[in-house]
Amino acid sequence: MPAVTPHGSSPHLDMAGAIRMKPDFVLHGPDGAVCAVVDAKYKAEKRDEFPDADLYQMLAYCTALGLPEGHLVYAKRNAVHAAHTVRHVGIVIHQHALDLGQDHSELLANVEEVAARLVSTRRV
């Protein structure tokens, strides 16, 4: 059964362990290997697009954790899903949107879609 890293055990960006990262959660497989990283965002829209800083942050998480994919989840956006492949490294950053104001059953269906993408994240 996958496990989630608690906030207290944050990974580090640098080799010396001086730059601590705080993703919202890191999913581990049964063997303890890191499987996925997710960061949730609850912020206002920016000209019909996702903020670039979020992408850079997720790129840092994926790089430090050795993951080929990462997931950003937004409270509400115009697009339901977008994926961006980073040049020269091939890391894919997924951006998911959940409309928290929608009907409960629709929201649950959207959460299940995000979860399905998360568990199907490619492994190194």
C-alpha positions as CSV (number, residue, x, y, z in Angstrom):
1,M,0.0,0.0,0.0
2,P,1.4,3.4,-0.9
3,A,2.4,5.8,1.9
4,V,2.5,9.6,2.1
5,T,5.5,11.4,3.5
6,P,4.4,13.6,6.4
7,H,5.3,17.3,6.4
8,G,8.0,16.7,9.1
9,S,10.2,14.6,6.8
10,S,10.7,17.0,4.0
11,P,13.2,16.2,1.2
12,H,16.1,18.6,0.4
13,L,17.0,20.2,-2.9
14,D,20.8,20.3,-2.4
15,M,23.3,17.6,-1.5
16,A,24.3,19.2,1.8
17,G,20.6,19.2,3.0
18,A,20.6,22.9,3.6
19,I,17.6,23.7,1.2
20,R,14.5,22.0,2.5
21,M,11.6,21.5,0.2
22,K,8.0,21.3,1.4
23,P,5.8,19.6,-1.2
24,D,2.3,19.0,0.1
25,F,2.8,15.2,-0.2
26,V,5.2,12.7,-1.5
27,L,3.8,9.2,-2.4
28,H,5.9,6.2,-1.6
29,G,5.5,2.7,-2.9
30,P,5.5,-0.5,-0.7
31,D,9.3,-0.7,-1.0
32,G,9.7,2.9,0.3
33,A,10.7,4.3,-3.1
34,V,9.3,7.7,-4.0
35,C,6.5,7.3,-6.6
36,A,5.0,10.7,-7.0
37,V,5.0,14.3,-5.7
38,V,2.0,16.6,-5.5
39,D,1.6,20.3,-4.5
40,A,-1.8,21.8,-4.1
41,K,-2.4,25.5,-4.9
42,Y,-5.3,27.7,-3.9
43,K,-4.8,31.0,-5.6
44,A,-6.5,33.4,-8.0
45,E,-6.1,32.9,-11.7
46,K,-3.5,34.8,-13.7
47,R,-4.6,35.8,-17.2
48,D,-6.1,32.4,-18.0
49,E,-2.9,30.5,-17.3
50,F,-1.1,28.7,-14.5
51,P,1.6,30.7,-12.7
52,D,5.1,30.0,-13.9
53,A,6.6,29.9,-10.4
54,D,4.5,26.9,-9.6
55,L,6.0,25.1,-12.6
56,Y,9.6,26.0,-11.5
57,Q,8.8,24.8,-8.0
58,M,7.5,21.4,-9.2
59,L,10.5,21.1,-11.5
60,A,12.8,21.4,-8.4
61,Y,10.7,18.8,-6.6
62,C,10.9,16.3,-9.4
63,T,14.7,16.9,-9.9
64,A,15.5,16.5,-6.3
65,L,13.3,13.4,-5.9
66,G,14.5,11.9,-9.1
67,L,11.0,11.7,-10.6
68,P,10.0,11.9,-14.3
69,E,6.7,13.5,-13.5
70,G,5.1,15.9,-10.9
71,H,1.6,17.1,-10.2
72,L,0.2,20.5,-9.3
73,V,-3.4,20.6,-8.2
74,Y,-5.3,23.9,-8.4
75,A,-8.6,24.8,-6.6
76,K,-10.1,26.2,-9.8
77,R,-8.8,26.9,-13.2
78,N,-10.2,27.2,-16.7
79,A,-8.5,24.1,-18.0
80,V,-9.1,20.7,-16.4
81,H,-5.6,19.3,-17.2
82,A,-2.4,20.5,-18.8
83,A,0.9,18.7,-19.1
84,H,4.3,20.3,-20.0
85,T,7.4,18.4,-20.9
86,V,10.6,20.2,-19.7
87,R,13.2,20.6,-22.4
88,H,16.4,18.6,-22.3
89,V,15.3,16.6,-19.2
90,G,11.9,15.3,-20.2
91,I,10.3,15.8,-16.9
92,V,6.5,16.1,-17.3
93,I,4.6,18.6,-15.0
94,H,0.9,17.9,-14.8
95,Q,-1.5,20.7,-13.8
96,H,-4.9,19.6,-12.6
97,A,-7.9,21.8,-11.8
98,L,-10.6,21.0,-9.3
99,D,-13.7,23.3,-9.1
100,L,-14.5,23.2,-5.4
101,G,-17.8,24.9,-6.0
102,Q,-19.3,22.1,-8.2
103,D,-21.7,19.4,-7.2
104,H,-20.3,16.9,-4.7
105,S,-20.5,13.9,-7.1
106,E,-18.8,15.9,-9.9
107,L,-16.0,17.0,-7.6
108,L,-15.5,13.4,-6.4
109,A,-15.3,12.3,-10.0
110,N,-12.7,15.0,-10.8
111,V,-10.6,13.9,-7.7
112,E,-10.7,10.3,-8.9
113,E,-9.4,11.5,-12.3
114,V,-6.5,13.3,-10.7
115,A,-5.8,10.2,-8.5
116,A,-5.8,8.0,-11.5
117,R,-3.2,10.2,-13.3
118,L,-1.2,10.3,-10.1
119,V,-1.0,6.5,-9.7
120,S,-0.2,6.1,-13.4
121,T,2.9,8.4,-13.1
122,R,5.8,6.8,-14.9
123,R,8.6,5.5,-12.7
124,V,12.2,6.1,-13.4
